[in-house]
Amino acid sequence: MRYAEMTENICTNIAECDDPGFAAEMGWVSLPDGLGIGDALENGNWTRSESKTELGPPPVAEPPWKPLEDRILFLEQQMSAMTVNAGAF
C-alpha cells in the first residue's frame, strides 16, 4: 500500500509499506492512487496540487551493459595489449 509522509498537510514523500501498523507508527497516511508529492490533505480530504505537471511514463533506458560479443571483443583486445606490453619489459 502507498503512504504519504506529510509536512504541514502537504505530501512530501511517498512510501510503500505492507504493514499498516508500522505506517501508523511512522505517522504516514494512506495515499490514494493518482495523488502524490505536493498534494494536500485537510480534514480527511485530498486536494491535488495545481502546479503538477503530468510527466507520463519514464523513458526506456538502454541497458547498462553491451552485448556479449562486444564485451568478449573488448576483453580480447585488453588481453592482447597486455601480452604486447609484457614483452616490452
PLY file of the C-alpha trace (Angstrom):
ply
format ascii 1.0
element vertex 89
property float x
property float y
property float z
element edge 88
property int vertex1
property int vertex2
end_header
0.00 0.00 0.00
1.18 3.54 -0.70
1.52 6.01 2.14
2.27 9.71 2.26
4.73 11.40 4.57
3.18 14.76 5.39
4.67 18.14 6.27
2.18 20.89 7.08
-0.65 18.92 5.37
1.38 18.52 2.14
2.65 15.16 0.88
6.45 15.46 0.87
7.39 11.81 0.34
5.80 8.51 -0.68
6.44 5.13 0.92
5.39 1.60 0.01
4.56 -0.47 3.07
2.71 -3.74 3.69
2.39 -3.16 7.43
-0.36 -0.65 8.36
0.84 -0.67 11.99
4.33 0.39 11.01
2.92 3.07 8.70
0.84 4.44 11.59
3.90 4.44 13.87
5.77 6.47 11.26
2.88 8.94 11.03
2.20 8.10 7.39
-1.28 8.37 5.92
-2.85 6.24 3.21
-2.29 7.76 -0.23
-4.98 7.15 -2.87
-3.97 6.29 -6.43
-3.43 9.33 -8.64
-2.16 11.50 -5.79
1.41 12.16 -4.78
4.07 14.61 -3.69
2.74 18.16 -3.48
-0.89 17.14 -2.93
-2.64 18.34 0.23
-4.71 16.56 2.90
-7.04 18.67 5.03
-9.89 17.39 7.22
-9.63 13.96 5.57
-9.98 15.35 2.04
-7.20 15.20 -0.52
-6.62 18.11 -2.90
-4.48 17.70 -5.99
-1.75 20.31 -6.40
-2.48 22.81 -9.18
1.19 23.12 -10.14
1.68 19.46 -11.02
2.85 18.58 -14.49
1.92 15.21 -15.92
5.19 13.62 -16.94
3.89 10.38 -18.37
5.85 7.15 -18.18
9.61 7.38 -17.77
11.69 6.91 -20.91
13.02 3.44 -21.58
16.73 3.42 -20.83
19.30 1.41 -22.69
20.67 -1.45 -20.61
23.93 -0.54 -18.85
25.73 -3.47 -20.45
26.80 -4.12 -24.00
26.03 -7.29 -25.95
28.16 -10.29 -25.02
30.04 -10.21 -28.33
31.15 -6.61 -27.68
32.36 -7.49 -24.18
34.30 -10.52 -25.45
35.96 -8.41 -28.16
36.88 -5.76 -25.58
38.44 -8.36 -23.27
40.36 -9.95 -26.15
41.75 -6.53 -27.08
42.75 -5.88 -23.46
44.47 -9.26 -23.20
46.28 -8.69 -26.47
47.52 -5.30 -25.29
48.71 -6.85 -22.01
50.62 -9.54 -23.90
52.32 -6.97 -26.18
53.16 -4.70 -23.22
54.51 -7.63 -21.18
57.17 -8.25 -23.87
58.37 -4.63 -23.61
59.97 -5.20 -20.21
0 1
1 2
2 3
3 4
4 5
5 6
6 7
7 8
8 9
9 10
10 11
11 12
12 13
13 14
14 15
15 16
16 17
17 18
18 19
19 20
20 21
21 22
22 23
23 24
24 25
25 26
26 27
27 28
28 29
29 30
30 31
31 32
32 33
33 34
34 35
35 36
36 37
37 38
38 39
39 40
40 41
41 42
42 43
43 44
44 45
45 46
46 47
47 48
48 49
49 50
50 51
51 52
52 53
53 54
54 55
55 56
56 57
57 58
58 59
59 60
60 61
61 62
62 63
63 64
64 65
65 66
66 67
67 68
68 69
69 70
70 71
71 72
72 73
73 74
74 75
75 76
76 77
77 78
78 79
79 80
80 81
81 82
82 83
83 84
84 85
85 86
86 87
87 88
